[in-house]
Amino acid sequence: MKKALSLGIITLLLALCPGQSITATPQPAAPATSKALFIYTWYYDYDAYYPVGTTNTVNGEMQRLRNANPGYTFSATPAWGLHEYEYGFFLFFPIAIIYSDLP
C-alpha cells in the first residue's frame, strides 16, 4: 500500500511539473546616470584640500574654464597631451576629473 501511494504521488508530481528548465527573462539594464547632472565641488588637487571656489556640473565647470582661459583645451575624458587639472567631488559618487593642456 505504501509503495503504491508513493508511486502515485511521484507520478502526480511528474505530471504536474514539466521537465523544462526554468530560464530567467532578460531584464533591461537601468539607465546610466550621467556625471554631468551632478553638482560637484571643484578642487585643484586630488585630496580635495585646495578648492577653486565653484560648485558646478562637469559641463558648467568646463565652460567656466574655457571662458576664463580661451585658447586652451578642457575635457572630461583623458586624451593625449592633457593632464588632470581639476577634481570634482560629489558625496557617494566617484570623483570627476577635468583634463587640460593648461600649464
Disulfide bonds with the S-S distance in Angstrom:
none
